[in-house]
Amino acid sequence: EAARRHTAHLDGLDWDVILVRDKEFRARSTPSGKIILHTGCFDLLKTDEEIASIIAHEVKSVNL
């Protein structure tokens, strides 16, 4: 129940992952549910789990 109260504002967000062609390792998110990943992230992140951890971090940022 407590977790639900803290995440209710995320209901109904239309999540999008946007890739930016750039060699920089950068990820960010917007309050509207957009997650922006620069393609430079994939030079270091090789597994699905590593990529998922970056996306999860950005979802958490929207939740703050």
Backbone torsions as a table, in degrees:
resi	resn	phi	psi	omega
1	GLU	NA	-43.2	-180.0
2	ALA	-63.6	-41.7	178.8
3	ALA	-62.8	-38.4	-179.9
4	ARG	-61.7	-41.8	179.1
5	ARG	-62.0	-35.8	-176.3
6	HIS	-82.1	-13.0	-178.1
7	THR	-119.0	2.9	-176.8
8	ALA	-57.9	-33.0	-179.0
9	HIS	-68.2	-12.0	178.1
10	LEU	-84.7	-15.9	179.0
11	ASP	-60.2	133.7	175.9
12	GLY	85.4	-3.8	175.9
13	LEU	-67.6	137.7	176.8
14	ASP	-94.9	89.0	-174.9
15	TRP	-66.7	134.8	174.8
16	ASP	-132.3	140.2	170.7
17	VAL	-108.8	122.2	-177.5
18	ILE	-112.6	128.3	177.7
19	LEU	-98.9	131.9	177.1
20	VAL	-111.5	122.9	-180.0
21	ARG	-73.5	102.0	-177.0
22	ASP	-162.6	141.2	-176.6
23	LYS	-77.7	-7.6	-179.3
24	GLU	-72.5	142.6	173.6
25	PHE	-84.0	101.5	-176.4
26	ARG	-150.8	139.8	174.2
27	ALA	-143.2	143.8	177.4
28	ARG	-153.6	168.5	179.7
29	SER	-138.7	161.8	177.8
30	THR	-118.5	157.5	179.0
31	PRO	-61.0	-19.1	-179.1
32	SER	-86.7	3.5	175.7
33	GLY	95.3	17.0	175.6
34	LYS	-91.6	131.1	175.6
35	ILE	-115.2	120.6	-175.8
36	ILE	-108.2	120.4	178.2
37	LEU	-116.8	130.7	172.5
38	HIS	-83.5	143.4	-176.5
39	THR	-63.8	-18.8	175.4
40	GLY	-60.3	-22.4	176.9
41	CYS	-58.8	-33.7	-174.3
42	PHE	-77.2	-8.9	173.1
43	ASP	-70.8	-28.6	-179.3
44	LEU	-106.1	-34.0	-177.4
45	LEU	-90.1	115.7	-173.9
46	LYS	-108.1	-26.7	-175.4
47	THR	-106.8	159.8	175.8
48	ASP	-57.6	-37.6	-178.7
49	GLU	-64.8	-39.7	178.7
50	GLU	-66.1	-42.0	178.1
51	ILE	-66.2	-42.2	179.0
52	ALA	-61.2	-35.0	-179.6
53	SER	-66.8	-36.0	177.2
54	ILE	-67.8	-43.8	178.8
55	ILE	-63.2	-42.8	178.6
56	ALA	-61.3	-39.7	177.9
57	HIS	-61.1	-40.7	-179.9
58	GLU	-70.7	-36.2	174.7
59	VAL	-61.7	-42.7	177.8
60	LYS	-59.5	-38.4	179.7
61	SER	-62.7	-36.6	176.8
62	VAL	-67.9	-31.9	-177.2
63	ASN	-73.4	-15.0	-177.3
64	LEU	-70.0	NA	NA
